[in-house]
Amino acid sequence: MLFFIGIGIGQIFVLFPQLTINMKVIGIVYLLYLAYLIASSGELKKEFCFNG
């Protein structure tokens, strides 16, 4: 969000406040999707583990 304000797109967020909420919802959904991918990836194979 700070990046967009820094490059001058902050005025769009002032004109369309719903856009901020939409961006937050999209970000949350994306993070939940990534968490699902990590949780359902399975266990690591032994050949990729370091024995230190």
Number of C-alpha atoms within 10 A of each C-alpha: 11 8 9 12 12 9 8 9 13 15 11 13 15 11 9 11 11 10 13 14 12 11 12 12 12 12 12 12 12 12 12 12 12 12 12 11 11 11 10 9 9 8 8 8 7 8 7 7 8 6 6 3
